[in-house]
Amino acid sequence: MAGTAGLRADRVVRRAGGRIVVDGVTLAPRPGETVGLLGPNGSGKSTLLRLLAGVLHPSAGVVTLDGLVLDRVGRRVAARRIATVEQQVHTQTELTVRDVVALGRIPHRSPWAAGSAADGPAVAAALDRSGLAGRAGQSWHTLSGGERQRVQIARALAQEPRELLLDEPTNHLDIQHQLDLLELVVSLPVTTVIALHDLNLAAMYCDRLLVLREGRAVAEGTPGEVLTPALIEEVYGVRAEVTDGPGHPVIRFLRREAQPPVR
């Protein structure tokens, strides 16, 4: 795999608690694209993201970064390249928005060093890119859920990564914040892998989709190729109509047929 650019999972398996959570999944995002991970709860999306981030180690298969096995790349090098955004982050520490964003610079610091001349401009650029420059001094604890997620993306941007991994970042956000957040994500000059529950959001914002069920990949391709009524019923157990929208498919879920009254 030498010479292979970017982050790649090749036939990865992850066993936990006596069962297989991820079963032989391959994922090779192309530089600059946004790949959506879809599947019901328990399908392995979060575990696959943690394998890509190096937080978990595969039981079989391999995760590579530019053709090198991720375990051999080194934590500091990997942390400079790969940024992660979890579903929700909590802290009891009193931090400003700028403080949180500045945490993204830690991988670029030498051990015990206070920082470098590059930290300030990187943090300022991340705040500006994410629309938070005017809130840099505001307390983290006064922000809404959507604003906190935007700060986490700014923190990831300050890290200056080439790969960005997001685990259901739109959960618990209202529609406006979901759209704003995803508009920001897809505008970033990085390769993105994002786990999502909402199929319409995935269709709108992702270049390519990988669908998981019970840890296995069952479909991969563009939203138009993947999001079919048959696939949605097979994976999610619901009926849906799929129509052509402006540049992407639109999914309309159908109510279950009413059962006849019991006599």
Solvent accessible surface area in square Angstrom, and as a share of the most:
residue,aa,sasa,rsa
1,M,108,0.48
2,A,101,0.78
3,G,79,0.76
4,T,46,0.26
5,A,68,0.52
6,G,10,0.10
7,L,5,0.03
8,R,63,0.23
9,A,0,0.00
10,D,19,0.10
11,R,162,0.59
12,V,0,0.00
13,V,18,0.10
14,R,57,0.21
15,R,130,0.47
16,A,44,0.34
17,G,88,0.84
18,G,87,0.84
19,R,145,0.53
20,I,74,0.37
21,V,19,0.11
22,V,0,0.00
23,D,39,0.20
24,G,36,0.35
25,V,0,0.00
26,T,48,0.28
27,L,1,0.00
28,A,38,0.29
29,P,12,0.07
30,R,142,0.52
31,P,112,0.70
32,G,55,0.53
33,E,17,0.08
34,T,10,0.06
35,V,0,0.00
36,G,0,0.00
37,L,0,0.00
38,L,1,0.00
39,G,0,0.00
40,P,41,0.26
41,N,127,0.65
42,G,61,0.59
43,S,1,0.01
44,G,6,0.06
45,K,9,0.04
46,S,30,0.19
47,T,19,0.11
48,L,0,0.00
49,L,9,0.05
50,R,92,0.34
51,L,1,0.01
52,L,0,0.00
53,A,22,0.17
54,G,27,0.26
55,V,102,0.59
56,L,44,0.22
57,H,98,0.44
58,P,36,0.23
59,S,53,0.34
60,A,44,0.34
61,G,43,0.41
62,V,30,0.17
63,V,5,0.03
64,T,2,0.01
65,L,5,0.03
66,D,52,0.27
67,G,12,0.12
68,L,111,0.55
69,V,47,0.27
70,L,14,0.07
71,D,93,0.48
72,R,201,0.73
73,V,24,0.14
74,G,34,0.32
75,R,223,0.81
76,R,95,0.35
77,V,75,0.43
78,A,13,0.10
79,A,34,0.27
80,R,90,0.33
81,R,30,0.11
82,I,11,0.05
83,A,1,0.00
84,T,42,0.25
85,V,1,0.01
86,E,71,0.32
87,Q,60,0.27
88,Q,95,0.42
89,V,53,0.31
90,H,134,0.60
91,T,37,0.21
92,Q,175,0.78
93,T,82,0.48
94,E,120,0.54
95,L,38,0.19
96,T,43,0.25
97,V,0,0.00
98,R,122,0.44
99,D,59,0.30
100,V,7,0.04
101,V,0,0.00
102,A,27,0.21
103,L,85,0.42
104,G,1,0.01
105,R,6,0.02
106,I,91,0.46
107,P,21,0.13
108,H,49,0.22
109,R,61,0.22
110,S,73,0.47
111,P,94,0.59
112,W,254,0.89
113,A,45,0.35
114,A,104,0.81
115,G,37,0.36
116,S,59,0.38
117,A,100,0.77
118,A,56,0.43
119,D,16,0.08
120,G,46,0.44
121,P,90,0.56
122,A,11,0.09
123,V,11,0.07
124,A,59,0.46
125,A,62,0.48
126,A,4,0.03
127,L,8,0.04
128,D,101,0.53
129,R,109,0.40
130,S,0,0.00
131,G,63,0.60
132,L,4,0.02
133,A,59,0.46
134,G,82,0.79
135,R,94,0.34
136,A,5,0.04
137,G,57,0.55
138,Q,61,0.27
139,S,27,0.17
140,W,3,0.01
141,H,70,0.31
142,T,89,0.52
143,L,11,0.05
144,S,49,0.32
145,G,45,0.43
146,G,7,0.07
147,E,37,0.17
148,R,57,0.21
149,Q,10,0.04
150,R,53,0.19
151,V,0,0.00
152,Q,9,0.04
153,I,0,0.00
154,A,0,0.00
155,R,39,0.14
156,A,1,0.01
157,L,26,0.13
158,A,0,0.00
159,Q,13,0.06
160,E,100,0.45
161,P,13,0.08
162,R,130,0.47
163,E,7,0.03
164,L,3,0.02
165,L,4,0.02
166,L,0,0.00
167,D,9,0.05
168,E,12,0.05
169,P,1,0.00
170,T,11,0.06
171,N,39,0.20
172,H,148,0.66
173,L,18,0.09
174,D,83,0.43
175,I,129,0.65
176,Q,125,0.56
177,H,55,0.25
178,Q,35,0.16
179,L,59,0.30
180,D,53,0.28
181,L,4,0.02
182,L,2,0.01
183,E,97,0.44
184,L,15,0.07
185,V,2,0.01
186,V,55,0.32
187,S,60,0.39
188,L,11,0.06
189,P,107,0.67
190,V,11,0.06
191,T,14,0.08
192,T,1,0.01
193,V,2,0.01
194,I,1,0.01
195,A,0,0.00
196,L,1,0.00
197,H,69,0.31
198,D,60,0.31
199,L,7,0.03
200,N,43,0.22
201,L,11,0.06
202,A,0,0.00
203,A,3,0.02
204,M,85,0.38
205,Y,26,0.10
206,C,9,0.05
207,D,78,0.40
208,R,22,0.08
209,L,0,0.00
210,L,2,0.01
211,V,0,0.00
212,L,0,0.00
213,R,82,0.30
214,E,143,0.64
215,G,0,0.00
216,R,147,0.54
217,A,49,0.38
218,V,51,0.29
219,A,24,0.19
220,E,85,0.38
221,G,9,0.09
222,T,61,0.36
223,P,13,0.08
224,G,52,0.50
225,E,119,0.53
226,V,6,0.03
227,L,2,0.01
228,T,50,0.29
229,P,63,0.40
230,A,74,0.57
231,L,18,0.09
232,I,0,0.00
233,E,89,0.40
234,E,93,0.42
235,V,11,0.06
236,Y,57,0.21
237,G,43,0.42
238,V,48,0.28
239,R,107,0.39
240,A,8,0.06
241,E,73,0.33
242,V,41,0.24
243,T,83,0.48
244,D,141,0.73
245,G,23,0.23
246,P,122,0.77
247,G,83,0.80
248,H,42,0.19
249,P,12,0.08
250,V,58,0.33
251,I,8,0.04
252,R,137,0.50
253,F,102,0.42
254,L,45,0.23
255,R,222,0.81
256,R,189,0.69
257,E,127,0.57
258,A,99,0.77
259,Q,149,0.66
260,P,106,0.67
261,P,105,0.66
262,V,151,0.87
263,R,261,0.95
